[in-house]
Every structure is written in structure tokens, then in C-alpha cells.
Amino acid sequence: MTDLPWPAGIPRTINYHMIRVIILLGLLGLAVDLGCARPIEVLVYSKTSWYRHPEIARINGYLATLGAKHDITVSITESADELSARNLQNYDLILFNNSTNLGESLTAEERKPVIQWFNNGGGIMVMHAGIVQNGTWPELIEIAGCDFHGDSEFVEARFLVDPKAEGDPIVAGKSKEFRYTADWLNFDKSVTGLPGVEVLLRLDEKSYIPVRNHPSYTEMKPMGDDHPICWRRKMGKGRYFYTGLGHDIKSIDTPFGRAHLLAAIRWTAGPAK
């Protein structure tokens, strides 16, 4: 086999230098491309005005550590100043960690930028009792689709995966049904069928006692056959996500819990910026 002729007018020594330059430029371009992908920015808000879950601080730290391992920057606050319109421009989503009765800890003026930011394309993610507003923030309740209406003890229950959700990263490889242990919230109505809502997980109330024995729960009833416990919703430009997990660390620090939270954060953050 004969060698191909060398191109006329190009010295062999120069050609080797050119090859090195091309390779270096290619690597530089790759580095620039990788540098363009910025971390997801999450603002975790955990101030409470009703029941305060004892492990809120631990969950905040857990979220920060989990995020740091997966290119997610987590900022933690209980200051209303961080919810200003100017500051929210720095974030892809707000994560309400068990932040009960926000309408009592935030004034109407302090709540307004959050709703405006959501309507303009922000994401709101809610863990466990962050959905507990007891009527104090009507706009957020409307976005969620429901409000708190009692809970169970910390018990094992059967999760039912919605058929349309099978294969979704948020259900973390689970299909049809599986068992999980946590404290399960009830709601004043089901979100099934609301505009823009996708229910991902439901609870099988036949697998546990839905309403625990508590003096203030005498009027509260189980939800029945349709008990959503994880859903997401698109409303206009905004994205909302709720998960019933997050009563404490042991309810989220599992293979399912970690994959579930990471996928939820990524969905709520929206398309890569």
C-alpha cells in the first residue's frame, strides 16, 4: 500500500503544530461549552407559623448536601427579605420545607412577589407540611389545588404509581405499587382532574389508618380511593410540585427518596437555562 502524497506547499513540521493547535482549540471549546451549564439555583424557605417539624434544620442541611453532589446550589433562609422580587430573579425554584401557615408569617406585600415570580415562570416545590396553610394563603392554596386536612401516624403505606407516571424519573424506577414509610397527609379535596395537574403517586388507604387519633381531628375523614400524595402542575408559565415526603430525614434518606427529590427539583426548575 502506498502512502498518500503530502499536500503541496505545507511543510511536514508545520502540519504537526497545526494538529496540536486544532486539538487544543477543540478542548478549549469543550471547556467553554461545559462552563455554560450553570447549577440549578434553589431557595429553601422553612419559616413556620403553625406546627414546626423538629427536623426542619436537618432536612435543610440534607438538601444542601444532596444538591452539592448534583450541581444544585441550595440557599437556605427564613427571612422574608429573600422573597423580594429582585432576589427571586436569582433562583429557579423556591422549595417550601414544612413551612406551615405562611400567610401568618408573611404579609400580603411579602407574599405578592412570590406569586408574581411564579406567574412569570418560576417554580414552587413543596415538601410534606409545606402544603399546610390552613387557609392563610389563598393564592398558594389555589396553585396547590388543596389544603391540609389531617394526617396519619408515621406508618408504612402502599404507594400506587399512576399508570401515566410509570417510567418518569420522579417515581424513581418504581412501577404499579410499592410500600414506603412516612407520615401521610390528608387534604380537603383531591387534585385529580384539576387543570394542569398530573398525579404521580397515590396512597392506598386500605394499607394504613389515614387519620390518626388526635383531639383536633374529630371532624376529619379519610380521602378514600383517590388520595394523591405526589403531583405536579403547570399553571401558565409557572411550575408547581408537591411531595408528601419530608416529615423527617428518614422519610427522604433512602434510594427512592434521594432520586425522587432530585428529579422533582430538576422538573420544578424547568428547562436548562
N, C-alpha and C positions, 0 to 999 in steps of 0.2 A: 504494500500500500504506500503510495507516495504522499509526501507532505503537501499541503496546500500552499500555494505561493504567498509570500508575505506581501501585504499591501504596499504598493509603491509609494515612496515619499515618507514613510513612517518608520523611524529608526526603532530597532527592537528594544533598546534600553528605555526609550521614552514610553513605549507601549506598556511596559511593566509598571511604570509610575502611574500611567493613566488608569490601569486596572485597580491599583491601590486607591487612587483618588475616588474612583467610582464606588468601590466597596465602602470607603469611609463616608462618602456622601449618602449612600443608602442607609448605613447605620444611623447617621445623624438624622435623616428623615424619619426613620422608625422611632427614634427617641423623641422627636418633636411630636409625632402622632400620638405616642403614648402619653406625653406630657399634657396633651389637650384634654384628656379624660380626667375630670375633677371628681373628688369624692362626693357622695350624697351628703347633703347638709341637713341634719336633724336637730330640731329644738325640742327637747323633752321638758314638759311643764308638769309639775307634780304638786302644786299647792292644793290643799283641801279645805272645805268648809263644813263638811259633814264627817262621817266616819273616816278615819285615817288608817290605812293599812300599815301594819308595823314594819313591813319590809320594803316600803317605797324607796328608801335611800339605797338599800341593797340592789333593788331592781334597776335604779338609775345607774349605779356603778356597773352592773352586769351589762346593761345596754351599751354603755360606753366602751367596755372591754370587747364585747362582741362586735361592735361596729368597727373598732380599730383593726380588727383582724380581717375585715372585709371591705376596706375602702369606704367606710361610712364614718363621717365625723359627727359626734354627738355632743351637743351643748346642753347643759342642764340648768334649769332655773325655776324659781318660784316667785320671780319678780314680774309684775305686770308691765314694767317698762320694756321688757324684752319682747312684748307682744305688740309693740308700736308698728305702724305701717312701714316706717323706714327700716327697722330691724328685721322685719319679716321678709324683706326683699333678699336677705342673705340665706334663706332657708328653702329647702324643697318640701319639707313637711314639718308639721307640729305633731308631736306624739304626746297625748294626754295619758300620763301614767297614774291611774287610780285617782284622778283629780276630781273629787266629788263636789257637787253643788257650786260650780264655777260662777254661777250668776250671783252668788253671795260674796265671793272673794274678788270678783272683777266688776267694776262699774259698767254701766251701759256704754260709756265712751271708751272704756278699755276693751270691751268685747267687740266693738264695731270694726276695728281694723282686721280682726281675725276673720270675720265673715266676708269682708271686702276682699281680703287676700285669697280666701278660698274661692270666691266667685271669679277671681281673676286668674285662677289656675293653680292655686296652692293645694296641698294635700293635708288631710287631717287623719291621723291614725289614733285609735283609742284602744287602750288595754284595760280589760276587766272593768273595774268600778269607775273608770273614766267616763263611762256612759251614764253613771248615776248623777242625774241633775235635779231630780225631784221637782221639776217644773221651773227651775230657776233661770234657765237659759233657753227660751223657746226656739230661737233660730238654730241652735246647735241640736236640739232635740228633733227639729224638723229634718235636718240633714241626716241625722242618725236613723230616723224613722220610728223611734220609740223611746221610752224612758224606763227606768228601773222599776221593778215590781216584786221585790223579794229575791231570796236566794236559797241554796241548799247548804248542807254541811259540806266539808271537804271530803268528797267521796269519789269512788270510781263510777264512771258512767259510760254508756256506749255512744260513740260518735257515729253519725250517719253521714257519709260523704254524698253530696248532691251529685247525681249522675253527670251533670254538665261540668262538674268541677274535677272529675277524675283526670289525672294527668297534669293538673295545674300545680305549679311549684308550691303554692300556698298550702296544699294538703300533703306536701312532702312525701310523695310516693305512696300514700295510703289510697286504698280503693274500697268502696262499698261501706265497710264499717270497721271500727276498731275501738278498743277501750282505752280510757285515759282518766287520770285522777286530778281533780281540782275542785274549787268552789264554783258552783254553777249559778249564774244569774238568771232571773226571770225578767220578762219585760211586759209592759202594759198592753202591747199588741205585737203581732208578728209583722216582720218587714217583708215577708214573702209577697211578691206581686207589686210592690211599690215601684214607681218609675225609676229606672236606672239601677235597681238593686239586683245583685247576684248573690244568692245564698250559697255558701261553700260547705258549711258544716251545720248539722242539726244535732240535737240531743234526743235520744230515745228515752222518754220519761218513764218507760216501764222498767228501765235498768237501774233506777235510783229513786230516792224520795226528793221531789223537786223543791218543796217548800219546807224549810226547817222549822222546828218548834221555837217560836220567838214571840214575845208578847205583842210586838207591833205588827206581826204578820197574820193576825187573825182573819183579816179580810182578803188576804192574798191567796190566789188559786194557781194550780199548775197551768201551763200553757196548752198541754195536750199533745196531739200528734204532730203539730207544726211548731217546733221550738228551735228557731235559728240561734246559733251561738257564735257564728263567724260569717260575716258578709262584707261585701264591698259595694260601693255605689259611685256612679258618675252623675254629677249634677252640673249641667252647663260645662264650664271648664274645670270645675273642682273634682277632687277625688277623695272619697271617704272610705276608711277601712275600720272594721271592728273585730276584735278577737276577745273571747271570753277568758283567755289565759292571762295570767299575771297577778293572781291573788298573792303569790309569794314566789320565791326563787325556784322552789322545787316543782312548781307548775310550768316553768319555762325552760329550766336547765335540763333538757332531755334532747335526744337526737331529733325527735319530732318538733319540740318547742323551738330549738335553735333554727332549724330550716324554715319553720313556719314564720317566725318573726323576721328573718332576713328577707324572705320572699315578699312578705307583707310590706316591709319598708321600701323595697325596690318598686313594688307596684304603686304604692302611695306617692312615692317621689315623682312618678311619671317618667316619660321618655328621657333618655340620657341627654343632659344639657350640653 
